[in-house]
Amino acid sequence: MIELAERVGEVPPSITLAIAAKARAMKAEGIDVCSLSTGEPDFDTPEHIKAAAKQALDAGKTKYGAASGEPQLKAAIARKLCEENNLNYQPENIIVTNGGKHSLYNLMMALINPGDEVIIPAPYWLSYPEMVKLASGKPVIVQTDAATGYKITPEQLRQAITPKTKLFVLNSPSNPTGMVYSPAEIKALAEVIVERDILVVSDEIYEKIIYDGAQHISIGSLGKEIFDRTFVSSGFAKAYSMTGWRIGYLAGPIELIKATVTVQGHSTSNVCTFAQYGAIAALESSQESVEKMRRAFAQRREVIFELLQAIPGISCTKPDGAFYMFVNIGKTGMTSLQFCDALLEQQQVAVIPGIAFGADDHIRLSYATDLGTIKKAIERLDKFVRSI
């Protein structure tokens, strides 16, 4: 029998991918499944982005590239971060990665030593703590709740910091809650980070999907001291509906970016060359397609929130961004896994159990799908909850 590395045994498989796979298998059998499970826009990649990748193919952009990314794309990302986020990064401060997830993995591999502590507010995106474990670090989970909008407070952050703390993970807009930290909240967290001299990675993959006048602020834009302690993780999957393209990036202090290039150079090497030219077009062309998708998500948010409000025994907070509803099912008396399994089996609705995000009394619903599917799914959810 093969003896596996201990680190693999510490990391469970992705629950979100498992639920999505089960739903797909049921659909393949001809079952009418309403899936609100995966965090993937249902729109096709905009035509001008696909055209740019096709043109790059025809131009012979099919060879190995620099491990850190195509220079033209890195320059475009640097301009975007400067103009939109007030972050003065140069191309050498940026690495292009195989998706936003890969940027975070590279960061953990390059930064975390055995025993280093990484503070992660819960609910959290399910891969954060597992990446820390794979890097032999220790995830320190700080629980939040609806009373604070599922956002960590400066006091909570300060109390969680120990001499072993190296990094704080900030995600705004949030997956799974959809909550957005206000400028004042970001500023207060930045003061603690500088005061206690730790590092922060800001996961901003959903920054363009916000509603009702919510304002996205990059924490590193608030001054030199916090800028020097900040890494920015983002990508093209959500805003540009490019999930399968696998293009993300990490920006930060040059010594760490060089280290992530070393890690990437010995693992995946460069990101798909011609796909990077699609990403260049995404940044340098009109953003009308982004706004069109954002407006569609905003409409869906209104519909699904209103429908959920009418279901007795569950509750949710209206999100400020992303495309998720984080629903409290605590009054049902079921665990999130029990709830999701029964909902899929009895009503053929696929959602994600909150235990994957560190909140076993919640479920996550994605409204990155058409209104017809949303309405049918919530009608079935209503029937299921009333039958418990």
C-alpha positions in Angstrom: 0.0 0.0 0.0 1.2 3.5 -0.9 1.9 5.7 2.1 0.6 9.2 1.3 2.1 12.4 2.6 0.5 13.5 5.9 -0.3 16.9 4.5 -2.8 15.4 2.1 -4.7 13.6 4.8 -5.2 17.0 6.6 -7.0 18.5 3.6 -10.5 17.3 2.7 -11.8 17.3 -0.9 -13.7 20.3 -2.1 -17.4 20.0 -0.9 -18.5 22.6 -3.5 -17.0 20.5 -6.4 -18.5 17.3 -4.9 -22.0 18.8 -4.8 -21.7 20.1 -8.3 -20.5 16.8 -9.6 -23.4 15.0 -7.9 -25.9 17.4 -9.5 -24.3 17.0 -12.9 -24.6 13.2 -12.6 -28.2 13.5 -11.7 -28.8 15.8 -14.7 -27.0 13.3 -16.9 -29.6 10.7 -15.8 -32.4 13.0 -17.0 -33.4 14.3 -13.6 -34.5 18.0 -13.5 -32.0 19.5 -11.1 -31.9 23.1 -10.2 -28.3 24.0 -9.3 -27.5 27.0 -7.2 -24.2 25.5 -6.2 -21.2 26.7 -8.2 -19.7 30.1 -8.1 -19.6 30.5 -11.9 -21.3 33.1 -14.0 -23.7 31.6 -16.5 -22.7 34.1 -19.2 -20.4 33.2 -22.0 -17.0 35.0 -22.1 -17.5 38.3 -24.1 -16.8 37.9 -27.8 -14.0 40.5 -27.9 -12.0 38.6 -25.3 -12.4 35.3 -27.2 -11.5 37.1 -30.5 -8.2 38.3 -28.9 -7.3 34.8 -27.8 -8.1 33.5 -31.3 -6.0 36.2 -32.9 -3.1 35.3 -30.6 -3.4 31.7 -31.6 -3.3 32.7 -35.3 -0.2 34.9 -34.5 1.7 31.9 -33.1 1.4 32.7 -29.4 1.6 29.0 -28.6 5.1 28.7 -27.1 6.5 28.8 -23.6 6.3 32.2 -22.0 7.9 33.8 -18.9 6.9 32.0 -15.7 5.7 35.3 -14.2 3.4 36.1 -17.2 3.4 37.9 -20.5 5.0 41.4 -20.1 2.1 43.1 -21.9 -0.5 41.5 -19.5 1.6 42.4 -16.4 1.8 46.0 -17.6 -2.0 46.0 -18.2 -2.6 44.7 -14.7 -0.3 47.3 -13.2 -2.2 50.1 -15.0 -5.5 48.7 -13.8 -4.3 48.5 -10.2 -3.0 52.0 -10.4 -6.0 53.6 -12.1 -8.8 51.7 -10.5 -7.4 50.8 -7.1 -4.8 53.5 -6.3 -2.1 50.9 -6.0 1.3 51.9 -7.4 2.6 48.5 -8.5 5.1 48.0 -11.3 5.0 45.0 -13.7 7.8 43.4 -11.7 5.5 43.4 -8.6 3.0 41.1 -10.4 2.8 37.4 -11.2 0.2 36.0 -13.6 -1.1 32.7 -12.2 -3.3 29.8 -13.2 -6.5 31.4 -11.7 -7.0 33.4 -8.6 -6.8 30.3 -6.5 -3.3 29.5 -7.7 -2.1 33.0 -6.8 -3.1 32.4 -3.2 -1.5 28.9 -3.2 1.7 30.3 -4.6 1.6 33.0 -1.8 1.2 30.4 0.9 4.0 28.2 -0.5 6.4 31.2 -0.7 5.5 32.9 2.6 4.4 30.4 5.3 6.8 28.4 7.4 5.8 25.4 9.6 3.9 26.8 12.6 3.2 30.2 11.2 -0.3 31.4 12.0 -2.7 32.8 9.4 -5.8 34.6 10.6 -9.0 33.7 8.6 -12.4 35.2 9.4 -15.3 32.7 9.2 -17.4 32.3 7.1 -14.5 31.9 4.7 -13.9 30.6 1.2 -13.3 27.0 1.8 -9.8 26.8 0.3 -8.1 29.4 2.5 -7.5 27.2 5.5 -6.6 24.2 3.4 -3.9 26.1 1.5 -2.4 27.2 4.9 -2.3 23.6 6.0 -0.6 22.5 2.8 2.0 25.1 3.5 2.4 23.6 7.0 1.0 26.7 8.6 -1.8 26.9 11.2 -5.1 28.5 10.2 -6.6 30.6 13.0 -10.3 30.9 12.5 -12.1 33.9 13.8 -15.9 33.5 13.9 -18.2 36.3 12.7 -22.0 36.5 12.5 -24.9 38.4 10.9 -24.7 41.0 13.7 -21.5 42.4 12.2 -22.4 41.6 8.6 -20.2 38.5 8.8 -17.2 40.8 9.0 -14.3 40.6 11.4 -13.9 43.6 13.7 -10.6 45.4 14.5 -11.0 44.2 18.1 -11.3 40.5 17.0 -8.3 40.9 14.7 -6.2 42.4 17.4 -7.1 39.6 19.9 -6.3 36.9 17.4 -2.8 38.1 16.7 0.0 36.3 18.5 3.8 36.3 18.1 3.3 33.5 15.5 0.9 35.4 13.3 2.3 36.1 9.9 -0.7 36.8 7.6 -4.3 38.0 7.7 -6.7 36.9 4.9 -9.2 39.6 3.9 -11.9 38.9 1.3 -14.2 41.7 0.2 -16.6 41.3 -1.5 -16.9 38.0 0.3 -17.5 34.4 -0.8 -19.7 33.0 0.7 -21.6 35.9 2.3 -21.4 38.6 -0.4 -20.6 41.2 2.2 -18.4 44.2 1.4 -16.2 46.0 4.0 -16.9 49.7 4.1 -14.0 52.2 3.7 -14.1 52.9 7.4 -14.0 49.2 8.3 -11.0 48.7 5.9 -9.2 51.6 7.4 -9.7 50.3 11.0 -8.3 46.9 10.0 -5.4 48.5 8.3 -4.5 50.3 11.5 -4.3 47.0 13.4 -2.2 45.4 10.7 0.3 48.2 10.8 0.3 48.5 14.5 1.0 44.8 15.0 3.3 44.5 12.0 1.7 41.6 10.2 1.0 41.0 6.5 -2.4 40.9 4.7 -3.6 39.3 1.5 -6.6 41.0 0.0 -8.7 38.6 -2.2 -10.5 41.0 -4.5 -11.8 38.6 -7.2 -15.4 39.9 -6.8 -14.5 43.6 -6.7 -16.5 44.6 -9.8 -19.7 42.8 -8.7 -21.2 45.2 -6.1 -24.6 46.7 -5.5 -26.5 49.6 -3.9 -23.6 52.1 -3.9 -21.3 49.8 -2.0 -17.7 50.9 -2.5 -14.7 48.6 -3.0 -11.5 49.8 -1.3 -8.2 48.1 -1.7 -6.6 48.0 1.7 -3.1 48.7 0.3 -4.3 52.1 -1.0 -4.6 53.6 2.4 -0.9 54.6 2.9 2.7 53.4 2.5 2.8 51.4 5.7 -0.2 49.2 4.8 0.8 49.1 1.1 4.2 47.6 2.1 2.4 44.8 4.1 -0.2 44.0 1.4 -0.6 41.4 -1.3 -3.5 41.6 -3.7 -5.0 38.5 -5.2 -7.5 38.7 -8.1 -8.3 37.3 -11.5 -10.6 37.3 -14.5 -13.0 34.5 -13.7 -15.9 36.3 -12.1 -16.1 39.8 -13.6 -15.4 38.6 -17.2 -16.9 35.2 -17.0 -13.6 33.5 -17.7 -13.7 30.7 -15.2 -12.3 28.1 -17.5 -9.5 30.3 -18.8 -7.6 30.0 -15.5 -6.0 33.4 -15.3 -5.3 35.1 -12.0 -2.7 37.3 -10.6 -0.9 38.3 -7.4 0.6 41.7 -6.7 2.8 42.7 -3.8 6.4 43.4 -2.6 8.9 42.4 -5.1 10.9 40.0 -2.9 7.8 37.9 -2.3 6.7 38.0 -6.0 10.1 36.8 -7.0 9.7 33.9 -4.6 6.3 33.0 -6.0 7.8 33.0 -9.5 10.3 30.5 -8.3 7.5 28.3 -6.9 5.5 28.6 -10.1 8.6 28.0 -12.3 9.0 24.6 -10.7 5.3 23.7 -10.7 3.2 24.9 -13.6 5.6 27.4 -15.2 3.8 29.9 -17.4 0.0 30.4 -17.7 -1.5 29.4 -21.1 0.2 31.9 -23.5 -2.6 32.7 -25.9 -5.2 32.9 -23.1 -3.2 35.7 -21.6 -3.9 37.8 -24.7 -7.6 37.4 -24.0 -7.0 38.8 -20.5 -5.2 41.8 -22.0 -8.3 42.5 -24.1 -10.5 42.1 -21.0 -8.6 44.9 -19.3 -7.9 47.2 -22.2 -11.3 47.1 -24.0 -14.7 48.4 -23.0 -16.1 47.3 -19.7 -19.7 47.4 -20.9 -20.0 43.6 -20.8 -18.9 43.7 -17.1 -21.6 46.2 -16.2 -24.2 44.2 -18.2 -23.5 41.1 -16.2 -23.4 43.1 -12.9 -26.9 44.5 -13.7 -28.2 41.0 -14.3 -26.8 39.8 -11.0 -28.3 42.8 -9.3 -31.8 41.9 -10.7 -31.4 38.3 -9.7 -30.3 39.3 -6.2 -33.5 41.3 -5.7 -35.7 38.4 -6.9 -34.0 35.6 -4.9 -33.8 37.7 -1.7 -37.5 38.6 -1.8 -38.4 34.9 -2.4 -36.2 33.7 0.5 -37.7 36.3 2.8 -41.1 34.6 2.4 -39.8 31.2 3.6 -40.5 30.5 7.3 -37.7 29.1 9.5 -34.8 30.4 7.5 -33.2 33.9 7.3 -30.5 35.7 5.3 -28.8 39.1 5.1 -28.9 40.9 1.8 -25.5 40.9 0.3 -23.6 43.9 -0.9 -21.6 42.1 -3.6 -20.6 38.8 -5.4 -23.5 36.5 -6.3 -24.3 34.5 -3.2 -27.0 34.3 -0.6 -25.8 32.9 2.7 -28.9 31.5 4.4 -29.2 30.6 8.1 -30.9 27.2 8.5 -30.2 26.9 12.2 -33.9 26.7 13.2 -34.4 23.6 11.1 -32.3 21.5 13.5 -30.4 20.0 10.7 -26.7 20.2 9.9 -25.8 21.8 6.7 -24.8 18.5 5.1 -28.0 16.9 6.2 -30.0 19.8 4.8 -28.2 19.9 1.5 -28.3 16.1 0.9 -32.0 15.9 1.7 -32.8 19.0 -0.4 -31.0 17.5 -3.4 -32.6 14.1 -3.0 -36.2 15.2 -2.2 -36.5 18.4 -4.3 -33.6 18.2 -6.7 -32.0 21.5 -5.7 -28.2 21.7 -5.3 -26.8 24.2 -2.8 -23.6 24.2 -0.8 -23.5 23.2 2.9 -22.2 26.0 5.2 -19.8 23.6 6.9 -17.5 24.0 3.9 -17.2 27.7 4.8 -16.9 27.3 8.6 -20.6 27.8 9.3 -22.6 24.6 9.8 -25.9 26.4 10.5 -25.9 28.0 7.0 -26.1 27.1 3.3 -24.8 29.0 0.3 -27.0 29.7 -2.7 -25.5 31.0 -5.9 -27.7 33.3 -8.1 -25.2 33.1 -11.0 -27.9 31.5 -13.1 -31.0 32.4 -14.9 -34.2 33.8 -13.2 -36.3 30.8 -14.3 -33.9 28.4 -12.5 -33.8 30.7 -9.4 -37.6 30.9 -9.1 -38.0 27.1 -9.5 -35.3 26.3 -7.1 -36.6 28.6 -4.4 -40.1 27.3 -4.8 -38.7 23.8 -4.2 -36.7 25.0 -1.3 -39.8 26.5 0.2 -41.6 23.2 -0.1 -38.7 21.4 1.5 -38.4 23.7 4.5 -42.2 23.6 5.1 -42.0 19.8 5.1 -39.4 19.5 7.8 
